[in-house]
């Protein structure tokens, strides 16, 4: 089968021909219809996030049709449309037993620790394949399993409540989903912090208050817009120590800052004046949970979470096109996601 693989850190992905994976009794084989290109994939290629084994097929945002099912799989059938939860877990360690599979003692991430979806076929445990309703396209089914799922988890971790205000730092795939999900949760005001004019305009069209970080201090802008109060919840989706600090500083008393973006930088905080004195909380957000996926699918199926055609770009399963899309992620792209579409 065709696959586009990472063979050497810091080098372009390579077009490859590899064997179709053999499935076990509890596995399924998926013919990949769509695979999203995530910023994490560019980090793997660049060596910013460590990869333990090479060569590796990247791609953790996957949707497609079942080509084959293992002998012990009874809840899925050949031909079913599915989307993939990217955290493969044991199901029996103390974290899995608590439904916290992102901390599984032997967990593996698809497209990082095991081969992912930049290929014609992918093998995953049947527990990782979720039925995808006909109303949801494969392209949306793929990308919602990363950015949208993590945005939902971040809002849940922040204990976001109806009529609360939220600041979203970064308006890529995560921010685009977080804005819509906050609306679905009956938020009050949403402030989107960005530097990209096209994304600021998009956020404004979607009913958010755009905060142009190039025009001035976003913390000051948010404080001015809220009459000096600040926001109840801040989601940091960029992965920058600077914006993480800003997310904390823009909080109202009892506010919660959920940090989602990945960075190796350190962040300076004045504990008394910036956290203790207003009982603010800084919350780490890691991936998302399988138990959250059914609700996420329903948000999309019902139209509360949408990805219009103009927010997506499509490429083929071609190393040149995929590398170009990864290159573009090193800068601020105007669209939400690029998706590899199978033929």
C-alpha positions as CSV (number, residue, x, y, z in Angstrom):
1,X,0.0,0.0,0.0
2,X,1.0,3.6,-0.4
3,X,2.2,5.5,2.7
4,X,3.9,8.8,3.3
5,X,6.5,8.3,6.1
6,X,9.0,10.1,8.3
7,X,12.3,8.4,7.7
8,X,14.7,11.0,9.1
9,X,14.2,13.8,11.6
10,X,14.5,17.2,10.0
11,X,14.0,15.8,6.5
12,X,10.9,15.8,4.3
13,X,8.5,12.9,4.5
14,X,9.0,10.2,1.9
15,X,6.7,8.3,-0.4
16,X,6.8,4.6,0.4
17,X,5.3,1.3,-0.5
18,X,4.7,-0.9,2.5
19,X,2.7,-4.0,3.4
20,X,-1.0,-3.7,4.4
21,X,-1.0,-4.4,8.2
22,X,-2.3,-7.7,9.4
23,X,-5.0,-7.4,12.1
24,X,-5.5,-9.3,15.3
25,X,-8.7,-10.7,16.7
26,X,-9.7,-7.5,18.4
27,X,-8.4,-5.1,15.7
28,X,-10.0,-3.5,12.6
29,X,-8.4,-2.5,9.3
30,X,-9.6,0.9,8.0
31,X,-9.3,2.1,4.4
32,X,-8.4,5.7,5.1
33,X,-10.7,8.2,3.5
34,X,-9.3,11.3,5.2
35,X,-6.4,12.1,7.4
36,X,-5.8,15.6,8.9
37,X,-2.5,17.3,8.9
38,X,-1.9,18.6,12.4
39,X,0.7,21.1,13.7
40,X,2.0,18.2,15.9
41,X,3.0,16.3,12.7
42,X,5.2,19.3,11.7
43,X,6.8,19.1,15.2
44,X,7.5,15.4,14.8
45,X,9.1,16.0,11.4
46,X,11.2,18.9,12.8
47,X,12.3,17.0,15.9
48,X,10.6,19.4,18.3
49,X,8.5,16.5,19.7
50,X,10.5,13.3,20.1
51,X,9.9,10.2,17.9
52,X,11.2,6.9,19.3
53,X,11.2,4.8,16.1
54,X,11.7,5.4,12.4
55,X,10.5,5.1,9.8
56,X,7.0,6.0,10.9
57,X,3.8,6.8,9.2
58,X,2.4,10.0,10.7
59,X,-1.2,11.0,11.0
60,X,-3.4,10.8,14.1
61,X,-6.6,12.4,12.6
62,X,-8.2,9.6,10.7
63,X,-11.6,8.6,9.3
64,X,-12.5,5.9,6.8
65,X,-14.4,2.7,6.1
66,X,-13.8,-0.7,7.7
67,X,-12.0,-3.0,5.3
68,X,-11.7,-5.9,7.7
69,X,-12.6,-6.7,11.3
70,X,-11.0,-9.2,13.7
71,X,-12.7,-12.4,14.7
72,X,-13.6,-11.2,18.2
73,X,-15.1,-7.8,17.0
74,X,-18.9,-7.9,17.2
75,X,-19.9,-4.2,17.4
76,X,-18.5,-3.2,14.0
77,X,-18.8,-4.6,10.5
78,X,-17.0,-4.4,7.2
79,X,-18.1,-1.2,5.3
80,X,-18.9,0.8,8.5
81,X,-17.9,4.5,8.4
82,X,-15.7,5.2,11.4
83,X,-13.4,7.9,13.0
84,X,-10.5,7.0,15.1
85,X,-9.6,7.9,18.8
86,X,-5.8,8.3,18.5
87,X,-4.9,7.1,22.0
88,X,-4.3,3.3,22.1
89,X,-4.5,2.1,25.7
90,X,-4.4,-1.1,27.7
91,X,-7.7,-0.7,29.4
92,X,-6.5,-2.4,32.7
93,X,-4.0,-0.1,34.4
94,X,-5.1,2.3,37.2
95,X,-5.5,5.2,34.8
96,X,-7.4,3.3,32.2
97,X,-9.7,1.9,34.9
98,X,-10.5,5.6,35.8
99,X,-11.2,6.5,32.1
100,X,-8.0,8.5,31.9
101,X,-6.3,6.7,29.0
102,X,-4.0,9.6,28.2
103,X,-1.9,8.5,31.2
104,X,-2.0,4.8,30.3
105,X,1.2,3.0,31.5
106,X,1.6,1.4,28.1
107,X,-0.3,3.8,26.0
108,X,0.6,4.7,22.4
109,X,-0.4,7.5,20.2
110,X,-1.4,6.7,16.6
111,X,1.0,8.5,14.3
112,X,3.7,9.0,16.9
113,X,4.3,5.7,18.7
114,X,2.7,3.5,16.0
115,X,1.9,3.9,12.3
116,X,-0.8,6.5,11.6
117,X,-3.1,7.6,8.8
118,X,-0.9,9.0,6.1
119,X,-1.5,5.7,4.3
120,X,-4.1,3.8,2.3
121,X,-4.9,1.6,5.3
122,X,-4.4,1.7,9.1
123,X,-4.8,-0.9,11.8
124,X,-6.2,0.1,15.2
125,X,-7.9,-1.8,18.1
126,X,-11.6,-2.0,17.6
127,X,-12.1,0.1,20.8
128,X,-10.5,3.0,19.0
129,X,-13.0,3.0,16.1
130,X,-16.2,5.1,16.6
131,X,-19.1,4.9,14.2
132,X,-19.3,8.0,12.0
133,X,-22.8,9.2,11.1
134,X,-23.6,9.6,7.4
135,X,-24.3,13.3,8.0
136,X,-20.6,13.9,8.9
137,X,-18.1,13.9,6.0
138,X,-14.9,11.9,6.3
139,X,-12.8,15.1,6.2
140,X,-14.6,16.6,9.2
141,X,-14.7,13.2,10.9
142,X,-10.9,13.0,10.8
143,X,-10.1,16.5,12.0
144,X,-12.6,16.6,14.8
145,X,-10.9,13.7,16.4
146,X,-7.9,15.9,17.4
147,X,-8.5,19.6,17.5
148,X,-12.2,19.5,18.3
149,X,-11.9,16.7,20.8
150,X,-9.1,18.4,22.7
151,X,-11.0,21.7,22.6
152,X,-14.0,20.0,24.2
153,X,-11.7,18.4,26.8
154,X,-10.2,21.8,27.6
155,X,-13.6,23.3,28.2
156,X,-14.6,20.4,30.5
157,X,-11.3,20.6,32.4
158,X,-11.8,24.3,32.9
159,X,-15.3,23.5,34.4
160,X,-16.8,26.0,32.0
161,X,-20.3,27.0,32.9
162,X,-23.2,28.7,31.0
163,X,-23.1,32.5,31.0
164,X,-19.3,32.6,31.6
165,X,-16.9,34.5,29.5
166,X,-13.9,33.0,27.7
167,X,-10.7,34.2,26.0
168,X,-9.3,31.9,23.3
169,X,-5.6,32.4,22.6
170,X,-5.0,31.1,19.0
171,X,-7.6,30.5,16.3
172,X,-6.4,27.5,14.5
173,X,-8.2,24.1,14.5
174,X,-8.5,24.1,18.3
175,X,-9.7,27.7,18.6
176,X,-12.2,27.4,15.8
177,X,-13.7,24.4,17.6
178,X,-13.5,26.0,21.0
179,X,-15.4,29.1,19.9
180,X,-18.3,27.0,18.6
181,X,-18.3,24.6,21.6
182,X,-18.4,27.5,24.0
183,X,-21.4,28.8,22.1
184,X,-23.0,25.4,22.4
185,X,-22.4,25.6,26.2
186,X,-24.3,28.9,26.3
187,X,-21.3,31.1,27.0
188,X,-21.6,34.9,27.5
189,X,-18.8,36.7,25.6
190,X,-15.9,35.1,23.7
191,X,-12.7,37.0,23.0
192,X,-10.3,35.6,20.4
193,X,-6.6,36.6,20.6
194,X,-4.8,36.3,17.3
195,X,-2.2,38.0,15.0
196,X,-3.6,36.8,11.7
197,X,-6.0,39.3,10.2
198,X,-8.0,36.6,8.3
199,X,-8.5,34.6,11.4
200,X,-9.5,37.7,13.4
201,X,-12.1,38.5,10.7
202,X,-13.4,34.9,10.8
203,X,-13.7,35.0,14.6
204,X,-15.7,38.3,14.4
205,X,-18.0,36.8,11.8
206,X,-18.7,33.9,14.2
207,X,-19.7,36.4,16.9
208,X,-16.5,36.7,19.0
209,X,-14.7,39.9,20.0
210,X,-11.4,39.9,18.0
211,X,-8.3,40.9,20.0
212,X,-5.4,41.8,17.7
213,X,-2.3,41.0,19.7
214,X,-0.2,43.0,17.2
215,X,-2.1,46.2,18.0
216,X,-1.4,46.1,21.7
217,X,-1.3,44.1,24.9
218,X,-4.1,41.5,24.7
219,X,-4.5,41.4,28.4
220,X,-5.1,45.1,28.5
221,X,-7.5,44.9,25.6
222,X,-9.5,42.1,27.3
223,X,-9.6,44.0,30.6
224,X,-10.9,47.1,28.8
225,X,-13.5,45.2,26.9
226,X,-14.7,43.6,30.2
227,X,-14.8,46.8,32.2
228,X,-11.7,45.8,34.1
229,X,-13.0,42.5,35.2
230,X,-11.3,40.0,33.0
231,X,-12.7,36.6,31.8
232,X,-13.9,33.5,33.7
233,X,-12.0,31.1,31.5
234,X,-8.9,31.4,29.3
235,X,-7.8,28.7,26.8
236,X,-4.2,28.9,25.7
237,X,-4.0,27.0,22.4
238,X,-0.8,28.3,20.9
239,X,2.0,26.8,23.0
240,X,4.0,30.0,24.0
241,X,5.1,31.0,27.5
242,X,4.2,34.6,26.6
243,X,0.6,33.7,25.7
244,X,0.3,31.3,28.6
245,X,1.2,34.1,31.0
246,X,-1.3,36.4,29.2
247,X,-4.0,33.7,29.7
248,X,-3.4,33.8,33.4
249,X,-3.3,37.6,33.7
250,X,-6.6,38.2,31.8
251,X,-8.6,36.2,34.4
252,X,-11.2,37.6,36.7
253,X,-11.1,36.5,40.4
254,X,-11.8,32.7,40.6
255,X,-10.9,32.5,36.9
256,X,-9.4,29.4,35.3
257,X,-6.6,29.2,32.7
258,X,-6.5,26.0,30.7
259,X,-3.1,25.4,29.1
260,X,-3.3,23.3,26.0
261,X,-0.5,24.4,23.6
262,X,2.8,22.6,23.8
263,X,6.0,24.4,24.6
264,X,9.5,23.7,26.1
265,X,9.6,27.3,27.4
266,X,9.2,28.2,31.1
267,X,6.6,30.7,32.3
268,X,7.1,33.3,35.0
269,X,4.2,33.9,37.4
270,X,4.0,36.1,40.6
271,X,2.2,33.7,42.8
272,X,0.6,36.1,45.3
273,X,-0.6,39.0,43.0
274,X,-1.4,36.9,39.9
275,X,-2.8,33.6,41.3
276,X,-3.3,33.4,45.1
277,X,-4.8,36.9,45.6
278,X,-7.6,36.1,43.2
279,X,-7.8,32.4,43.7
280,X,-7.1,31.8,40.0
281,X,-6.3,28.3,38.7
282,X,-3.8,27.1,36.1
283,X,-5.0,23.8,34.6
284,X,-3.0,21.5,32.4
285,X,-4.9,19.9,29.5
286,X,-3.6,16.7,27.9
287,X,-5.3,15.2,24.9
288,X,-8.9,14.1,25.4
289,X,-10.9,11.0,26.4
290,X,-12.8,8.3,24.6
291,X,-15.8,8.9,26.8
292,X,-16.1,12.5,25.4
293,X,-16.2,11.4,21.7
294,X,-19.9,10.5,21.5
295,X,-20.9,14.0,22.7
296,X,-18.5,15.5,20.2
297,X,-19.9,13.5,17.4
298,X,-23.4,14.7,18.4
299,X,-22.3,18.4,18.4
300,X,-21.1,17.9,14.8
301,X,-24.1,15.9,13.7
302,X,-26.5,18.4,15.1
303,X,-24.7,21.3,13.4
304,X,-23.5,23.0,16.6
305,X,-19.9,22.4,15.5
306,X,-19.2,23.0,11.8
307,X,-16.3,23.1,9.4
308,X,-17.5,24.9,6.2
309,X,-15.7,23.9,3.0
310,X,-13.7,27.2,2.9
311,X,-12.1,26.3,6.2
312,X,-10.4,23.2,4.8
313,X,-7.7,22.5,2.2
314,X,-7.4,19.1,0.5
315,X,-4.3,17.3,-0.7
316,X,-3.6,13.8,-2.1
317,X,-1.6,11.1,-0.4
318,X,1.5,12.5,-2.0
319,X,4.7,13.3,-0.2
320,X,5.3,16.6,-2.0
321,X,1.9,17.9,-1.3
322,X,2.0,16.8,2.3
323,X,5.4,18.3,2.9
324,X,4.2,21.6,1.5
325,X,1.3,21.6,3.8
326,X,3.6,20.9,6.8
327,X,5.9,23.7,5.7
328,X,3.0,26.1,5.7
329,X,2.2,25.2,9.3
330,X,5.5,26.9,10.3
331,X,3.7,30.1,9.6
332,X,0.1,31.4,10.3
333,X,-2.2,29.8,7.7
334,X,-5.6,31.4,7.0
335,X,-7.6,28.1,6.9
336,X,-8.3,25.7,9.7
337,X,-7.0,22.4,8.5
338,X,-5.4,20.6,5.6
339,X,-6.8,17.1,5.0
340,X,-5.3,14.2,3.0
341,X,-8.1,12.6,1.0
342,X,-7.9,9.0,-0.2
343,X,-8.9,7.9,-3.6
